[in-house]
C-alpha cells in the first residue's frame, strides 16, 4: 500500500512540474515599434527578466523570446524610454505593436568650421566691438553713408533695391535653419503637408515674424507650436487654389 502511495505521489509531482514548466516556457514573439516623426531603426530592446536583448530593423520590427510577466525595456537616443510587461494576450497576438514617443531635442546651431575661435577682431584686422555687416547690409551702408549718396541712390531706387537684398538674405538664413529643424516625415505625416509643397510651406513659415523669432532664438518648442497653426492656414490656401 505504501508503495502505491509513493507511486501516486511521484506521478502527482511529475504533472505539477510539467504544468509549471509549460507556464514558464518562453516564446519567440514578433513586434514592431511605431513613431511617425523620427527613426525607429536600431532601437535597443532588452528582456529585463532574462537579460536577452535585440535591436529593431529599419521598419521598427524585432523578435525576442519572452514569457508572461517579463518586462521589455525599449531605448534609443531619439526616443523616450518605454517599458512593457508581457501579458497572456501579448503572447497570443501575431504582432506586438509598441508606440514610442520622440524626444524633444533642442535645435543646435550648425557650425561648418569655427577655426578654433579665430576672428577678424582677434587677429587685429578690425577693432573690437565694431559692428559687422552682411554683404547686402554693407551695400546699403555704402549707398546711404553720405548725403549725396543718399539723394542719388534714393532717386535711382538703388537704396530700396539694396534693402530688399538684405531682407532676402535674412530669409535665406532662416530658410537654411528650418531645413535642419524637421525631417520630411514630420511635414507629411504630422502636419499633412504634401511632399511637393514642403518647400513652399517652409518659405511661408519664414515670412511669419513670430516663427522667425523662434528660429533665431533656437526655441524648437515654440517653433513646433507655431508651425502647427501655420500648417493649418497653409492647407486652407492650397485648398482654395484648387
C-alpha positions, 0 to 999 in steps of 0.5 A: 500500500505504501508503495502505491502511495509513493507511486501516486505521489511521484506521478502527482509531482511529475504533472505539477512540474510539467504544468509549471514548466509549460507556464514558464516556457518562453516564446519567440514573439514578433513586434514592431515599434511605431513613431511617425516623426523620427527613426525607429531603426536600431532601437535597443530592446532588452528582456529585463527578466532574462537579460536577452536583448535585440535591436529593431530593423529599419521598419521598427520590427524585432523578435525576442523570446519572452514569457508572461510577466517579463518586462521589455525595456525599449531605448534609443537616443531619439526616443523616450524610454518605454517599458512593457510587461508581457501579458497572456494576450501579448503572447497570443497576438501575431504582432506586438505593436509598441508606440514610442514617443520622440524626444524633444531635442533642442535645435543646435546651431550648425557650425561648418568650421569655427577655426578654433575661435579665430576672428577678424577682431582677434587677429587685429584686422578690425577693432573690437566691438565694431559692428559687422555687416552682411554683404547686402547690409554693407551695400546699403551702408555704402549707398546711404553713408553720405548725403549725396549718396543718399539723394542719388541712390534714393532717386535711382531706387538703388537704396530700396533695391539694396534693402530688399537684398538684405531682407532676402538674405535674412530669409535665406538664413532662416530658410537654411535653419528650418531645413535642419529643424524637421525631417520630411516625415514630420511635414507629411505625416504630422502636419499633412503637408504634401511632399511637393509643397514642403518647400513652399510651406517652409518659405511661408513659415519664414515670412511669419515674424513670430516663427522667425523669432523662434528660429533665431532664438533656437526655441524648437518648442515654440517653433513646433507650436507655431508651425502647427497653426501655420500648417493649418492656414497653409492647407486652407490656401492650397485648398482654395487654389484648387 
